Amino acid sequence: MNIKALSILVGLGMMLGGCSQDSDTNETNPSFSTIQGLASAGGGIKGRIALAQVDASPNRTTVLNSMVYTAPKGGDFTIANAGQLVYPTLLKIDGASGVKAINEYTILMDNMSQHLNLNPLTRLLIGKVAGVDAELVFEDFELHQSKFTAAAIEAAQVELKYTLKPLFEAAGVGLNSDLLREYYPADHTELDAILSALALEYHSDGAVVTYRPNPKHSLTLTYAQGWQGEQLLPEDYGMETLKLELALLNQASQILEAMILLKDDQAGFEAFLAPEAHWFGANRAELHQNYFNVLPNEEDASLERYRDLVLLDSQPEIKRYLVGYTTAFEASTSSSIARDQAWFELDEGKLKFLGDDKPYPTSFYAVYKLNQATKPYNWGDFDTFDWVFETSGFLTASDCELVPEVGEWQFGNPEFFDELAPLSSVIDGLNSVTVTSPSDQVIKMDKVYRTPNSTSCHLVDSGNFVSGMLSGYPISEAGAIPSNQTYTVAFHFDAQVLDKQIYLTEPPASQLEMTPYMAEVKQLNGRKDEFVYQWSRPSTFVTEGDLYLYHPQQEGEGSRVTIGEGMTQVSGGQKDDVVRIFHNALDPYGRIINQYYVSADGTPLGTNQ
């Protein structure tokens, strides 16, 4: 394999300078210098694309390390110099789909079309033609190039589409469609709805395809064998049920986006709720009030607050489906960004928001979080790069009113923890909440801390003197945590235990791997009359969250500033000098990045650093 660089422009869903959709002046066989692509796997894939082609002399595979990235949203990309490629050309994307790491492949046979798809089905096509997985084909394309003829690809398409025939019919996608060039949006409709419903496990000689809404339906496809007669779903699988299941994620997105704007319309809000809806520790009757206690000021109808949806689990026998998603709020009372999950239920043929599938007394979350600082802006003359497991639960406002205030949070002070209210004194019969832990500490939350002058409170761990939200649990061996972990949260009542699963995808990563997602300071001045904090990031796939600003002598959680969509600077409006900043963001794999800047001597940030 030979490695060399190729300059290809980034696709952002629009034409950039120097790109053109005009075909070459050959009316019989038009060719295009620019090709638009779509990378999706149930929603757009965020990632970088590499290309592999076979050079004529010598006859070997060349991997082109391009600068092609998909757009931050939607999965669009642009190949701007298609006329310079050697055909056929393989494309590979390394990236994230629904915050899960993903590698997919496709093949570009020529530049006679303006559009190309890159998704799990195109990877299966390559495997079917070559007889081995696309990953192996990409590494040694010269061994397989001759197999990729128009006839071979068409035959593979026919067999693949037959295995998924009921899904194509339910999604309204014709069996005569070209999987490589069919236009569709990456919004969980049409062909993307089919991709949303499939879980794939790739092996060198084949792939296991599982139907997410009803995982008992699974099919092993061996690349070197014929797929005639193989079908993922039986012919008698109910077409109406199938249509509803394929529409799940698109409808869930619409429901979530609609609910959050219905603060002043309780009846309209409750029309989206399942009969047994439960959320934020509140039952259906209390849900509207408690929902908007947490999210009281969301008003921008154009903002996309719910992103990267994926189907995590299902209970098909009772038509319940667990959806994971990223949130990005404009005015949340807690963090502006998070990774969350909620159950939805089909009720008389309509999808409804269920929230929790059991009456959990609090909300609960868990996330991998990186704390990072460098010497000029740290507590001392050292760098920090530490992963923690952040996890906690929030009580309802009415429960929090029962919690006495004890002042600003004090880290690691046993006497301070003695003053905190026992959980059982706030929620009758609930003694503790435990969480399976990736750290060396056993997580058992048994007390409640209330933020001063508010009705916000969360669970804390008196055994370890830890707030899982404010400091988290140190992860000593980050590299030992596998991908796609499920953590069990157990609510221990006097008479019962209620279990809940939280799904995390990519584990903590190395400093080198995290570098593209880290903020780089461009300007920092903590003086109150000149305050400015400006930054940039190498990657466009990071979702900005909040800044927490601290003034001299200020303790507790700091003053929170929400970072608006597209913002890379916060300035002005400070009553006093700024001596500490904590900057939170979410990387494309759902991990929290917390970068902090500290003035160790108490002078305004940027003065002596």
Secondary structure as the mmCIF struct_conf table of DSSP 4:
data_model
#
loop_
_struct_conf.conf_type_id
_struct_conf.id
_struct_conf.beg_label_comp_id
_struct_conf.beg_label_asym_id
_struct_conf.beg_label_seq_id
_struct_conf.end_label_comp_id
_struct_conf.end_label_asym_id
_struct_conf.end_label_seq_id
STRN STRN1 ASN A 2 ALA A 5
HELX_LH_PP_P HELX_LH_PP_P1 LEU A 9 GLY A 11
BEND BEND1 GLY A 13 MET A 14
HELX_LH_PP_P HELX_LH_PP_P2 MET A 15 LEU A 16
TURN_TY1_P TURN_TY1_P1 GLY A 17 GLY A 18
HELX_LH_PP_P HELX_LH_PP_P3 ASP A 22 ASP A 22
STRN STRN2 SER A 23 SER A 23
HELX_LH_PP_P HELX_LH_PP_P4 ASP A 24 ASP A 24
BEND BEND2 THR A 25 THR A 25
BEND BEND3 GLU A 27 ASN A 29
STRN STRN3 PHE A 32 PHE A 32
BEND BEND4 SER A 33 SER A 33
STRN STRN4 ILE A 35 ALA A 39
STRN STRN5 SER A 40 SER A 40
BEND BEND5 ALA A 41 GLY A 43
STRN STRN6 GLY A 44 GLY A 44
HELX_LH_PP_P HELX_LH_PP_P5 ILE A 45 ILE A 45
STRN STRN7 LYS A 46 ASP A 55
TURN_TY1_P TURN_TY1_P2 ALA A 56 ASN A 59
STRN STRN8 ARG A 60 TYR A 69
TURN_TY1_P TURN_TY1_P3 PRO A 72 GLY A 74
STRN STRN9 ASP A 76 ILE A 79
TURN_TY1_P TURN_TY1_P4 ALA A 80 ASN A 81
HELX_RH_3T_P HELX_RH_3T_P1 ALA A 82 GLN A 84
BEND BEND6 LEU A 85 LEU A 85
HELX_LH_PP_P HELX_LH_PP_P6 VAL A 86 VAL A 86
BEND BEND7 TYR A 87 PRO A 88
STRN STRN10 THR A 89 SER A 97
TURN_TY1_P TURN_TY1_P5 GLY A 98 VAL A 99
STRN STRN11 LYS A 100 LEU A 108
BEND BEND8 ASN A 111 GLN A 114
STRN STRN12 HIS A 115 LEU A 118
BEND BEND9 ASN A 119 ASN A 119
HELX_RH_AL_P HELX_RH_AL_P1 PRO A 120 ALA A 130
BEND BEND10 GLY A 131 VAL A 132
HELX_RH_AL_P HELX_RH_AL_P2 ALA A 134 GLU A 139
TURN_TY1_P TURN_TY1_P6 ASP A 140 ASP A 140
HELX_RH_3T_P HELX_RH_3T_P2 PHE A 141 LEU A 143
TURN_TY1_P TURN_TY1_P7 HIS A 144 HIS A 144
HELX_RH_3T_P HELX_RH_3T_P3 GLN A 145 LYS A 147
HELX_RH_AL_P HELX_RH_AL_P3 ALA A 150 THR A 163
TURN_TY1_P TURN_TY1_P8 LEU A 164 LEU A 164
HELX_RH_AL_P HELX_RH_AL_P4 LYS A 165 ALA A 171
TURN_TY1_P TURN_TY1_P9 GLY A 172 GLY A 172
TURN_TY1_P TURN_TY1_P10 LEU A 175 ASN A 176
TURN_TY1_P TURN_TY1_P11 LEU A 179 ARG A 181
BEND BEND11 ALA A 186 THR A 189
HELX_RH_AL_P HELX_RH_AL_P5 GLU A 190 SER A 196
TURN_TY1_P TURN_TY1_P12 ALA A 197 ALA A 197
STRN STRN13 LEU A 198 HIS A 203
TURN_TY1_P TURN_TY1_P13 SER A 204 ASP A 205
STRN STRN14 GLY A 206 TYR A 211
TURN_TY1_P TURN_TY1_P14 ARG A 212 PRO A 213
BEND BEND12 ASN A 214 ASN A 214
TURN_TY1_P TURN_TY1_P15 PRO A 215 LYS A 216
STRN STRN15 SER A 218 THR A 222
TURN_TY1_P TURN_TY1_P16 TYR A 223 ALA A 224
BEND BEND13 GLN A 225 GLN A 225
TURN_TY1_P TURN_TY1_P17 GLN A 228 GLY A 229
BEND BEND14 LEU A 232 LEU A 233
TURN_TY1_P TURN_TY1_P18 GLU A 235 ASP A 236
BEND BEND15 TYR A 237 TYR A 237
HELX_RH_AL_P HELX_RH_AL_P6 MET A 239 LEU A 246
TURN_TY1_P TURN_TY1_P19 ALA A 247 ALA A 247
HELX_RH_AL_P HELX_RH_AL_P7 LEU A 248 MET A 259
TURN_TY1_P TURN_TY1_P20 ILE A 260 LEU A 261
TURN_TY1_P TURN_TY1_P21 LYS A 263 ASP A 264
HELX_RH_AL_P HELX_RH_AL_P8 GLN A 266 GLU A 270
TURN_TY1_P TURN_TY1_P22 ALA A 271 PHE A 272
STRN STRN16 LEU A 273 TRP A 279
TURN_TY1_P TURN_TY1_P23 PHE A 280 GLY A 281
STRN STRN17 ALA A 282 ASN A 283
HELX_RH_AL_P HELX_RH_AL_P9 ARG A 284 VAL A 294
BEND BEND16 LEU A 295 LEU A 295
TURN_TY1_P TURN_TY1_P24 PRO A 296 ASN A 297
TURN_TY1_P TURN_TY1_P25 ALA A 301 SER A 302
STRN STRN18 TYR A 306 GLN A 315
HELX_RH_3T_P HELX_RH_3T_P4 PRO A 316 ILE A 318
TURN_TY1_P TURN_TY1_P26 LYS A 319 LYS A 319
STRN STRN19 ARG A 320 ALA A 328
BEND BEND17 GLU A 330 ALA A 331
BEND BEND18 THR A 333 SER A 334
BEND BEND19 SER A 336 SER A 336
STRN STRN20 ILE A 337 ASP A 347
TURN_TY1_P TURN_TY1_P27 GLU A 348 GLY A 349
STRN STRN21 LYS A 350 GLY A 355
BEND BEND20 ASP A 357 LYS A 358
BEND BEND21 PRO A 361 THR A 362
STRN STRN22 TYR A 365 ALA A 373
HELX_RH_3T_P HELX_RH_3T_P5 LYS A 375 TYR A 377
BEND BEND22 ASN A 378 PHE A 382
STRN STRN23 THR A 384 SER A 392
STRN STRN24 PHE A 394 PHE A 394
HELX_RH_AL_P HELX_RH_AL_P10 ALA A 397 CYS A 400
TURN_TY1_P TURN_TY1_P28 GLU A 401 LEU A 402
BEND BEND23 VAL A 403 VAL A 403
HELX_LH_PP_P HELX_LH_PP_P7 PRO A 404 GLU A 405
BEND BEND24 GLU A 408 GLU A 408
TURN_TY1_P TURN_TY1_P29 PHE A 411 GLY A 412
HELX_RH_AL_P HELX_RH_AL_P11 PRO A 414 ASP A 418
TURN_TY1_P TURN_TY1_P30 GLU A 419 GLU A 419
BEND BEND25 LEU A 420 LEU A 420
STRN STRN25 ALA A 421 PRO A 422
HELX_RH_3T_P HELX_RH_3T_P6 LEU A 423 SER A 425
TURN_TY1_P TURN_TY1_P31 VAL A 426 VAL A 426
BEND BEND26 ILE A 427 ILE A 427
TURN_TY1_P TURN_TY1_P32 ASP A 428 GLY A 429
STRN STRN26 LEU A 430 VAL A 435
BEND BEND27 PRO A 438 GLN A 441
HELX_LH_PP_P HELX_LH_PP_P8 VAL A 442 VAL A 442
STRN STRN27 ILE A 443 MET A 445
STRN STRN28 LYS A 447 ARG A 450
TURN_TY1_P TURN_TY1_P33 PRO A 452 ASN A 453
BEND BEND28 SER A 454 THR A 455
STRN STRN29 CYS A 457 VAL A 460
STRN STRN30 ASP A 461 ASP A 461
TURN_TY1_P TURN_TY1_P34 SER A 462 PHE A 465
STRN STRN31 VAL A 466 VAL A 466
TURN_TY1_P TURN_TY1_P35 GLY A 468 SER A 471
STRN STRN32 TYR A 473 PRO A 474
BEND BEND29 SER A 476 SER A 476
HELX_RH_3T_P HELX_RH_3T_P7 ALA A 478 ALA A 480
HELX_LH_PP_P HELX_LH_PP_P9 ILE A 481 PRO A 482
BEND BEND30 SER A 483 ASN A 484
STRN STRN33 GLN A 485 PHE A 493
BEND BEND31 ASP A 494 ALA A 495
STRN STRN34 VAL A 497 LEU A 504
BEND BEND32 GLU A 506 GLU A 506
HELX_RH_AL_P HELX_RH_AL_P12 GLN A 511 MET A 514
HELX_RH_3T_P HELX_RH_3T_P8 THR A 515 TYR A 517
BEND BEND33 MET A 518 MET A 518
STRN STRN35 GLU A 520 ASN A 525
TURN_TY1_P TURN_TY1_P36 LYS A 528 GLU A 530
STRN STRN36 VAL A 532 SER A 536
BEND BEND34 PRO A 538 PRO A 538
BEND BEND35 THR A 540 THR A 540
HELX_LH_PP_P HELX_LH_PP_P10 VAL A 542 VAL A 542
STRN STRN37 THR A 543 TYR A 550
TURN_TY1_P TURN_TY1_P37 PRO A 552 GLN A 553
TURN_TY1_P TURN_TY1_P38 GLY A 556 GLU A 557
STRN STRN38 SER A 559 THR A 562
HELX_LH_PP_P HELX_LH_PP_P11 ILE A 563 GLY A 564
TURN_TY1_P TURN_TY1_P39 GLU A 565 GLY A 566
STRN STRN39 GLN A 569 SER A 571
BEND BEND36 LYS A 575 ASP A 576
STRN STRN40 ARG A 580 LEU A 586
TURN_TY1_P TURN_TY1_P40 PRO A 588 TYR A 589
BEND BEND37 GLY A 590 GLY A 590
STRN STRN41 ILE A 592 VAL A 598
TURN_TY1_P TURN_TY1_P41 ALA A 600 ASP A 601
BEND BEND38 GLY A 602 THR A 603
HELX_LH_PP_P HELX_LH_PP_P12 PRO A 604 PRO A 604
TURN_TY1_P TURN_TY1_P42 LEU A 605 GLY A 606
BEND BEND39 THR A 607 THR A 607
#
